[in-house]
């Protein structure tokens, strides 16, 4: 839970729905998945 004295971490902010991000990479703790998604986007 976030309060004015406890701002959300980047990961908490990323996981919030709805959000301002155009793309979310679910499986943040799986670097191989993040790398694969980034490679597809870059292609």
PQR file of N, CA, C, O and H, with PARSE charges and radii, in Angstrom:
ATOM      1  N   UNK A   1       0.839  -1.182   0.000 -0.4000 1.5000
ATOM      2  CA  UNK A   1       0.000   0.000   0.000 -0.0000 2.0000
ATOM      3  C   UNK A   1       0.879   1.239   0.000  0.5500 1.7000
ATOM      4  O   UNK A   1       1.870   1.299   0.728 -0.5500 1.4000
ATOM      5  N   UNK A   2       0.529   2.217  -0.803 -0.4000 1.5000
ATOM      6  CA  UNK A   2       1.329   3.419  -0.889 -0.0000 2.0000
ATOM      7  C   UNK A   2       0.665   4.565  -0.150  0.5500 1.7000
ATOM      8  O   UNK A   2      -0.560   4.683  -0.120 -0.5500 1.4000
ATOM      9  H   UNK A   2      -0.276   2.168  -1.395  0.4000 1.0000
ATOM     10  N   UNK A   3       1.488   5.397   0.437 -0.4000 1.5000
ATOM     11  CA  UNK A   3       1.036   6.606   1.110 -0.0000 2.0000
ATOM     12  C   UNK A   3       1.940   7.734   0.658  0.5500 1.7000
ATOM     13  O   UNK A   3       2.964   7.470   0.029 -0.5500 1.4000
ATOM     14  H   UNK A   3       2.483   5.301   0.413  0.4000 1.0000
ATOM     15  N   UNK A   4       1.603   8.981   0.952 -0.4000 1.5000
ATOM     16  CA  UNK A   4       2.492  10.082   0.537 -0.0000 2.0000
ATOM     17  C   UNK A   4       3.914   9.923   1.052  0.5500 1.7000
ATOM     18  O   UNK A   4       4.857  10.367   0.398 -0.5500 1.4000
ATOM     19  H   UNK A   4       0.770   9.195   1.463  0.4000 1.0000
ATOM     20  N   UNK A   5       4.085   9.297   2.214 -0.4000 1.5000
ATOM     21  CA  UNK A   5       5.419   9.088   2.773 -0.0000 2.0000
ATOM     22  C   UNK A   5       6.054   7.783   2.310  0.5500 1.7000
ATOM     23  O   UNK A   5       7.202   7.493   2.644 -0.5500 1.4000
ATOM     24  H   UNK A   5       3.318   8.936   2.745  0.4000 1.0000
ATOM     25  N   UNK A   6       5.311   7.005   1.548 -0.4000 1.5000
ATOM     26  CA  UNK A   6       5.801   5.709   1.077 -0.0000 2.0000
ATOM     27  C   UNK A   6       5.443   5.568  -0.396  0.5500 1.7000
ATOM     28  O   UNK A   6       4.508   4.844  -0.738 -0.5500 1.4000
ATOM     29  H   UNK A   6       4.378   7.241   1.277  0.4000 1.0000
ATOM     30  N   UNK A   7       6.183   6.261  -1.282 -0.4000 1.5000
ATOM     31  CA  UNK A   7       5.840   6.202  -2.710 -0.0000 2.0000
ATOM     32  C   UNK A   7       6.011   4.791  -3.266  0.5500 1.7000
ATOM     33  O   UNK A   7       6.809   4.015  -2.741 -0.5500 1.4000
ATOM     34  H   UNK A   7       6.942   6.850  -1.004  0.4000 1.0000
ATOM     35  N   UNK A   8       5.280   4.454  -4.313 -0.4000 1.5000
ATOM     36  CA  UNK A   8       5.394   3.108  -4.883 -0.0000 2.0000
ATOM     37  C   UNK A   8       6.755   2.900  -5.521  0.5500 1.7000
ATOM     38  O   UNK A   8       7.342   3.836  -6.064 -0.5500 1.4000
ATOM     39  H   UNK A   8       4.632   5.085  -4.739  0.4000 1.0000
ATOM     40  N   UNK A   9       7.253   1.685  -5.457 -0.4000 1.5000
ATOM     41  CA  UNK A   9       8.489   1.365  -6.157 -0.0000 2.0000
ATOM     42  C   UNK A   9       8.186   1.305  -7.644  0.5500 1.7000
ATOM     43  O   UNK A   9       7.023   1.255  -8.044 -0.5500 1.4000
ATOM     44  H   UNK A   9       6.777   0.925  -5.016  0.4000 1.0000
ATOM     45  N   UNK A  10       9.223   1.310  -8.457 -0.4000 1.5000
ATOM     46  CA  UNK A  10       9.035   1.244  -9.906 -0.0000 2.0000
ATOM     47  C   UNK A  10       8.265  -0.012 -10.287  0.5500 1.7000
ATOM     48  O   UNK A  10       7.402   0.033 -11.163 -0.5500 1.4000
ATOM     49  H   UNK A  10      10.167   1.350  -8.132  0.4000 1.0000
ATOM     50  N   UNK A  11       8.567  -1.126  -9.643 -0.4000 1.5000
ATOM     51  CA  UNK A  11       7.878  -2.372  -9.970 -0.0000 2.0000
ATOM     52  C   UNK A  11       6.414  -2.304  -9.563  0.5500 1.7000
ATOM     53  O   UNK A  11       5.542  -2.737 -10.317 -0.5500 1.4000
ATOM     54  H   UNK A  11       9.268  -1.163  -8.931  0.4000 1.0000
ATOM     55  N   UNK A  12       6.132  -1.765  -8.375 -0.4000 1.5000
ATOM     56  CA  UNK A  12       4.733  -1.628  -7.951 -0.0000 2.0000
ATOM     57  C   UNK A  12       3.972  -0.741  -8.925  0.5500 1.7000
ATOM     58  O   UNK A  12       2.833  -1.040  -9.283 -0.5500 1.4000
ATOM     59  H   UNK A  12       6.840  -1.413  -7.762  0.4000 1.0000
ATOM     60  N   UNK A  13       4.604   0.353  -9.355 -0.4000 1.5000
ATOM     61  CA  UNK A  13       3.966   1.267 -10.301 -0.0000 2.0000
ATOM     62  C   UNK A  13       3.711   0.564 -11.632  0.5500 1.7000
ATOM     63  O   UNK A  13       2.660   0.745 -12.246 -0.5500 1.4000
ATOM     64  H   UNK A  13       5.529   0.596  -9.065  0.4000 1.0000
ATOM     65  N   UNK A  14       4.678  -0.239 -12.072 -0.4000 1.5000
ATOM     66  CA  UNK A  14       4.543  -0.959 -13.340 -0.0000 2.0000
ATOM     67  C   UNK A  14       3.385  -1.945 -13.297  0.5500 1.7000
ATOM     68  O   UNK A  14       2.703  -2.150 -14.301 -0.5500 1.4000
ATOM     69  H   UNK A  14       5.532  -0.387 -11.573  0.4000 1.0000
ATOM     70  N   UNK A  15       3.161  -2.557 -12.138 -0.4000 1.5000
ATOM     71  CA  UNK A  15       2.149  -3.596 -12.033 -0.0000 2.0000
ATOM     72  C   UNK A  15       0.737  -3.054 -11.824  0.5500 1.7000
ATOM     73  O   UNK A  15      -0.224  -3.822 -11.862 -0.5500 1.4000
ATOM     74  H   UNK A  15       3.715  -2.390 -11.322  0.4000 1.0000
ATOM     75  N   UNK A  16       0.591  -1.744 -11.603 -0.4000 1.5000
ATOM     76  CA  UNK A  16      -0.734  -1.176 -11.375 -0.0000 2.0000
ATOM     77  C   UNK A  16      -1.539  -1.148 -12.670  0.5500 1.7000
ATOM     78  O   UNK A  16      -0.994  -0.900 -13.746 -0.5500 1.4000
ATOM     79  H   UNK A  16       1.372  -1.120 -11.571  0.4000 1.0000
ATOM     80  N   UNK A  17      -2.832  -1.404 -12.558 -0.4000 1.5000
ATOM     81  CA  UNK A  17      -3.741  -1.339 -13.700 -0.0000 2.0000
ATOM     82  C   UNK A  17      -4.865  -0.392 -13.354  0.5500 1.7000
ATOM     83  O   UNK A  17      -5.333  -0.465 -12.218 -0.5500 1.4000
ATOM     84  H   UNK A  17      -3.275  -1.606 -11.685  0.4000 1.0000
ATOM     85  N   UNK A  18      -5.344   0.480 -14.204 -0.4000 1.5000
ATOM     86  CA  UNK A  18      -4.678   0.833 -15.461 -0.0000 2.0000
ATOM     87  C   UNK A  18      -3.454   1.693 -15.179  0.5500 1.7000
ATOM     88  O   UNK A  18      -3.268   2.175 -14.062 -0.5500 1.4000
ATOM     89  H   UNK A  18      -4.963   0.539 -15.126  0.4000 1.0000
ATOM     90  N   UNK A  19      -2.636   1.878 -16.181 -0.4000 1.5000
ATOM     91  CA  UNK A  19      -1.431   2.667 -15.984 -0.0000 2.0000
ATOM     92  C   UNK A  19      -1.107   3.443 -17.251  0.5500 1.7000
ATOM     93  O   UNK A  19      -1.774   3.290 -18.274 -0.5500 1.4000
ATOM     94  H   UNK A  19      -2.787   1.487 -17.088  0.4000 1.0000
ATOM     95  N   UNK A  20      -0.065   4.285 -17.170 -0.4000 1.5000
ATOM     96  CA  UNK A  20       0.327   5.123 -18.300 -0.0000 2.0000
ATOM     97  C   UNK A  20       1.257   4.402 -19.272  0.5500 1.7000
ATOM     98  O   UNK A  20       1.540   4.923 -20.351 -0.5500 1.4000
ATOM     99  H   UNK A  20       0.477   4.409 -16.339  0.4000 1.0000
ATOM    100  N   UNK A  21       1.733   3.218 -18.909 -0.4000 1.5000
ATOM    101  CA  UNK A  21       2.653   2.501 -19.784 -0.0000 2.0000
ATOM    102  C   UNK A  21       1.906   1.923 -20.979  0.5500 1.7000
ATOM    103  O   UNK A  21       0.809   1.385 -20.832 -0.5500 1.4000
ATOM    104  H   UNK A  21       1.502   2.795 -18.033  0.4000 1.0000
ATOM    105  N   UNK A  22       2.506   2.035 -22.163 -0.4000 1.5000
ATOM    106  CA  UNK A  22       1.916   1.448 -23.364 -0.0000 2.0000
ATOM    107  C   UNK A  22       2.155  -0.055 -23.412  0.5500 1.7000
ATOM    108  O   UNK A  22       1.405  -0.779 -24.066 -0.5500 1.4000
ATOM    109  H   UNK A  22       3.397   2.472 -22.282  0.4000 1.0000
ATOM    110  N   UNK A  23       3.174  -0.527 -22.738 -0.4000 1.5000
ATOM    111  CA  UNK A  23       3.538  -1.940 -22.778 -0.0000 2.0000
ATOM    112  C   UNK A  23       3.975  -2.376 -21.392  0.5500 1.7000
ATOM    113  O   UNK A  23       4.711  -1.661 -20.711 -0.5500 1.4000
ATOM    114  H   UNK A  23       3.783   0.061 -22.206  0.4000 1.0000
ATOM    115  N   UNK A  24       3.526  -3.538 -20.978 -0.4000 1.5000
ATOM    116  CA  UNK A  24       3.986  -4.112 -19.718 -0.0000 2.0000
ATOM    117  C   UNK A  24       4.640  -5.449 -20.019  0.5500 1.7000
ATOM    118  O   UNK A  24       4.109  -6.249 -20.790 -0.5500 1.4000
ATOM    119  H   UNK A  24       2.929  -4.119 -21.531  0.4000 1.0000
ATOM    120  N   UNK A  25       5.773  -5.685 -19.422 -0.4000 1.5000
ATOM    121  CA  UNK A  25       6.422  -6.978 -19.546 -0.0000 2.0000
ATOM    122  C   UNK A  25       6.109  -7.741 -18.265  0.5500 1.7000
ATOM    123  O   UNK A  25       6.715  -7.493 -17.222 -0.5500 1.4000
ATOM    124  H   UNK A  25       6.204  -5.036 -18.796  0.4000 1.0000
ATOM    125  N   UNK A  26       5.170  -8.660 -18.349 -0.4000 1.5000
ATOM    126  CA  UNK A  26       4.816  -9.444 -17.177 -0.0000 2.0000
ATOM    127  C   UNK A  26       5.866 -10.543 -17.022  0.5500 1.7000
ATOM    128  O   UNK A  26       6.347 -11.083 -18.018 -0.5500 1.4000
ATOM    129  H   UNK A  26       4.678  -8.861 -19.196  0.4000 1.0000
ATOM    130  N   UNK A  27       6.216 -10.869 -15.810 -0.4000 1.5000
ATOM    131  CA  UNK A  27       7.298 -11.809 -15.566 -0.0000 2.0000
ATOM    132  C   UNK A  27       8.590 -11.056 -15.344  0.5500 1.7000
ATOM    133  O   UNK A  27       9.653 -11.469 -15.807 -0.5500 1.4000
ATOM    134  H   UNK A  27       5.825 -10.431 -15.001  0.4000 1.0000
ATOM    135  N   UNK A  28       8.491  -9.942 -14.630 -0.4000 1.5000
ATOM    136  CA  UNK A  28       9.643  -9.078 -14.379 -0.0000 2.0000
ATOM    137  C   UNK A  28      10.808  -9.848 -13.780  0.5500 1.7000
ATOM    138  O   UNK A  28      11.962  -9.504 -14.033 -0.5500 1.4000
ATOM    139  H   UNK A  28       7.628  -9.606 -14.254  0.4000 1.0000
ATOM    140  N   UNK A  29      10.535 -10.879 -12.995 -0.4000 1.5000
ATOM    141  CA  UNK A  29      11.593 -11.644 -12.348 -0.0000 2.0000
ATOM    142  C   UNK A  29      12.172 -12.716 -13.265  0.5500 1.7000
ATOM    143  O   UNK A  29      12.928 -13.575 -12.812 -0.5500 1.4000
ATOM    144  H   UNK A  29       9.597 -11.158 -12.790  0.4000 1.0000
ATOM    145  N   UNK A  30      11.824 -12.675 -14.547 -0.4000 1.5000
ATOM    146  CA  UNK A  30      12.337 -13.641 -15.517 -0.0000 2.0000
ATOM    147  C   UNK A  30      13.087 -12.875 -16.605  0.5500 1.7000
ATOM    148  O   UNK A  30      12.503 -12.549 -17.638 -0.5500 1.4000
ATOM    149  H   UNK A  30      11.209 -11.977 -14.915  0.4000 1.0000
ATOM    150  N   UNK A  31      14.380 -12.583 -16.389 -0.4000 1.5000
ATOM    151  CA  UNK A  31      15.140 -11.758 -17.337 -0.0000 2.0000
ATOM    152  C   UNK A  31      15.121 -12.298 -18.760  0.5500 1.7000
ATOM    153  O   UNK A  31      15.131 -11.524 -19.717 -0.5500 1.4000
ATOM    154  H   UNK A  31      14.855 -12.849 -15.550  0.4000 1.0000
ATOM    155  N   UNK A  32      15.092 -13.613 -18.908 -0.4000 1.5000
ATOM    156  CA  UNK A  32      15.074 -14.171 -20.265 -0.0000 2.0000
ATOM    157  C   UNK A  32      13.790 -13.791 -20.999  0.5500 1.7000
ATOM    158  O   UNK A  32      13.812 -13.587 -22.213 -0.5500 1.4000
ATOM    159  H   UNK A  32      15.083 -14.242 -18.131  0.4000 1.0000
ATOM    160  N   UNK A  33      12.678 -13.693 -20.281 -0.4000 1.5000
ATOM    161  CA  UNK A  33      11.419 -13.285 -20.893 -0.0000 2.0000
ATOM    162  C   UNK A  33      11.479 -11.809 -21.288  0.5500 1.7000
ATOM    163  O   UNK A  33      11.051 -11.441 -22.381 -0.5500 1.4000
ATOM    164  H   UNK A  33      12.661 -13.858 -19.295  0.4000 1.0000
ATOM    165  N   UNK A  34      12.004 -10.974 -20.407 -0.4000 1.5000
ATOM    166  CA  UNK A  34      12.136  -9.549 -20.705 -0.0000 2.0000
ATOM    167  C   UNK A  34      13.020  -9.358 -21.930  0.5500 1.7000
ATOM    168  O   UNK A  34      12.688  -8.570 -22.816 -0.5500 1.4000
ATOM    169  H   UNK A  34      12.352 -11.274 -19.519  0.4000 1.0000
ATOM    170  N   UNK A  35      14.144 -10.071 -21.991 -0.4000 1.5000
ATOM    171  CA  UNK A  35      15.060  -9.957 -23.126 -0.0000 2.0000
ATOM    172  C   UNK A  35      14.390 -10.391 -24.421  0.5500 1.7000
ATOM    173  O   UNK A  35      14.568  -9.751 -25.457 -0.5500 1.4000
ATOM    174  H   UNK A  35      14.414 -10.711 -21.272  0.4000 1.0000
ATOM    175  N   UNK A  36      13.624 -11.468 -24.371 -0.4000 1.5000
ATOM    176  CA  UNK A  36      12.933 -11.968 -25.558 -0.0000 2.0000
ATOM    177  C   UNK A  36      11.907 -10.958 -26.058  0.5500 1.7000
ATOM    178  O   UNK A  36      11.823 -10.704 -27.260 -0.5500 1.4000
ATOM    179  H   UNK A  36      13.480 -11.989 -23.529  0.4000 1.0000
ATOM    180  N   UNK A  37      11.132 -10.385 -25.153 -0.4000 1.5000
ATOM    181  CA  UNK A  37      10.130  -9.393 -25.544 -0.0000 2.0000
ATOM    182  C   UNK A  37      10.808  -8.162 -26.138  0.5500 1.7000
ATOM    183  O   UNK A  37      10.350  -7.630 -27.149 -0.5500 1.4000
ATOM    184  H   UNK A  37      11.200 -10.591 -24.176  0.4000 1.0000
ATOM    185  N   UNK A  38      11.891  -7.709 -25.520 -0.4000 1.5000
ATOM    186  CA  UNK A  38      12.610  -6.544 -26.043 -0.0000 2.0000
ATOM    187  C   UNK A  38      13.190  -6.827 -27.422  0.5500 1.7000
ATOM    188  O   UNK A  38      13.199  -5.940 -28.275 -0.5500 1.4000
ATOM    189  H   UNK A  38      12.263  -8.142 -24.699  0.4000 1.0000
ATOM    190  N   UNK A  39      13.673  -8.037 -27.658 -0.4000 1.5000
ATOM    191  CA  UNK A  39      14.213  -8.406 -28.963 -0.0000 2.0000
ATOM    192  C   UNK A  39      13.116  -8.397 -30.020  0.5500 1.7000
ATOM    193  O   UNK A  39      13.347  -7.963 -31.148 -0.5500 1.4000
ATOM    194  H   UNK A  39      13.666  -8.758 -26.965  0.4000 1.0000
ATOM    195  N   UNK A  40      11.926  -8.871 -29.666 -0.4000 1.5000
ATOM    196  CA  UNK A  40      10.800  -8.873 -30.604 -0.0000 2.0000
ATOM    197  C   UNK A  40      10.400  -7.444 -30.938  0.5500 1.7000
ATOM    198  O   UNK A  40      10.136  -7.130 -32.099 -0.5500 1.4000
ATOM    199  H   UNK A  40      11.738  -9.224 -28.749  0.4000 1.0000
ATOM    200  N   UNK A  41      10.352  -6.578 -29.935 -0.4000 1.5000
ATOM    201  CA  UNK A  41       9.980  -5.183 -30.163 -0.0000 2.0000
ATOM    202  C   UNK A  41      11.005  -4.504 -31.063  0.5500 1.7000
ATOM    203  O   UNK A  41      10.639  -3.725 -31.943 -0.5500 1.4000
ATOM    204  H   UNK A  41      10.566  -6.833 -28.992  0.4000 1.0000
ATOM    205  N   UNK A  42      12.275  -4.793 -30.849 -0.4000 1.5000
ATOM    206  CA  UNK A  42      13.347  -4.158 -31.615 -0.0000 2.0000
ATOM    207  C   UNK A  42      13.397  -4.654 -33.057  0.5500 1.7000
ATOM    208  O   UNK A  42      13.943  -3.975 -33.926 -0.5500 1.4000
ATOM    209  H   UNK A  42      12.572  -5.426 -30.135  0.4000 1.0000
ATOM    210  N   UNK A  43      12.835  -5.822 -33.316 -0.4000 1.5000
ATOM    211  CA  UNK A  43      12.903  -6.417 -34.656 -0.0000 2.0000
ATOM    212  C   UNK A  43      12.052  -5.656 -35.655  0.5500 1.7000
ATOM    213  O   UNK A  43      11.998  -6.026 -36.828 -0.5500 1.4000
ATOM    214  H   UNK A  43      12.391  -6.373 -32.609  0.4000 1.0000
TER
END
